[in-house]
Amino acid sequence: MTDSQPTIASGAIAKLLATLPALGLDAREVCAAAAFDARVCEQIDARVPLAVLHTLWEVVETRAGRADLALMSAERYQPSDYGLVGFVAMTSPSLGDAVTQVERYMRL
């Protein structure tokens, strides 16, 4: 069995891009600097390599220059930004069950 590249739901990246104006950043410029085509985020069930998210964050961190960047961004995320995995987490009876389910689905 070969290792596959980890991915993330496009909604998580869309949320990051939607946060950029609050930071005074232009999403098109950030995407261009990260060599990412934001049109991927228009596909609700699309998966994006996790490395792309990391690259986007590096660009944002460099340009924003804010110590509270991760916290400010995290306040805007919702479990639904993560597609099916987020839905499974939201409907879990407890936080522990949600973490177990997320771990299980991440293998898919």
N, C-alpha and C positions, 0 to 999 in steps of 0.2 A: 504494500500500500504506500502511495506517495503522499507526502504532506501537501495539503492545499494551502493556498494563501488565505489568511483570515480576512473576513469581510465584515462590513457594517451596513446597516440599512441606510439607504439614501436619505431618509427622513432626518437622521441624526446630522448629516452634513447640511441638509437644507436648513435646519434650525440654526446651525453655526453661521451659515451665510446670512440668515435673517437677522442675526444679532449684530452683524457688522456695522450697520448704520449707527447704532447706539454707541459704538466705539469711534465713530468718525471715519470709518473705513468703507471703501467701495468694494462690494463683493466681486465685481468684474475684475478689478485690479488684483485682488487677492487670488482669485481663481487663475488669472493669467500667470501670476508669479509662481503658483503651485502647479502649473500645467494641468489644470483640472477643468473639464467641460461641465459646467453647472447644469446643462440640460439633462444630465443623468438624473438629477434630483426631481425632474418632472415625472419620472416613472416611479410610482409609489412603491412598487415591490422590488425596485432595483437594489442590487448589492454593490458596494464599492469596496475596493481593497482598503483594509485598515491603514495601510501605509499612506494612502491618499489623505485620510483624515489627519494623520500625524504631520504630513507635509503642510496641509492647510493651517494647522495649529501653529507650526513653526513660523509661517509667514505672518499670521495674525499676532503672535506674541512679539515678533520683531517690530512690527509696525505700530501696535497699540501701546506698548511700553507701560502697561498697567500691572501693578502687583496683584490686584484683585480680579484679573481677567478670567481665570477659571471659575471662580465663585460667581461672578456676574453672569457668565454664560450658563453655568449649571442651573441657576435659578429659572432659566427660561425653558429648560428641557422638560418634556413630559414622557412618560412611558410609551405613549402612542407614537412617538417619533421613531420608535424602533420596530415598527411593523408587528408581525406575528409574535415575536419574542416579547415585545412590550405589552401586547395584549395578554399573553400568558402570564406575565408578571403581575399585571394589574388585577387579574382575576384570581390570583392565588390567595388562599385564605390567610397566609401570614408572610412576613418578610422572609423567614427561613425557607418556606415553600417556594417563594418567588425566586430566590437565589438558586435553589436546587433546579427549578424549571429552566431558568436562564442558562445555567451551566449545561443542562441536558440539550437544549435547543441550539446552543452555540456550536455543538459538535456537528450539527447538520449543516 
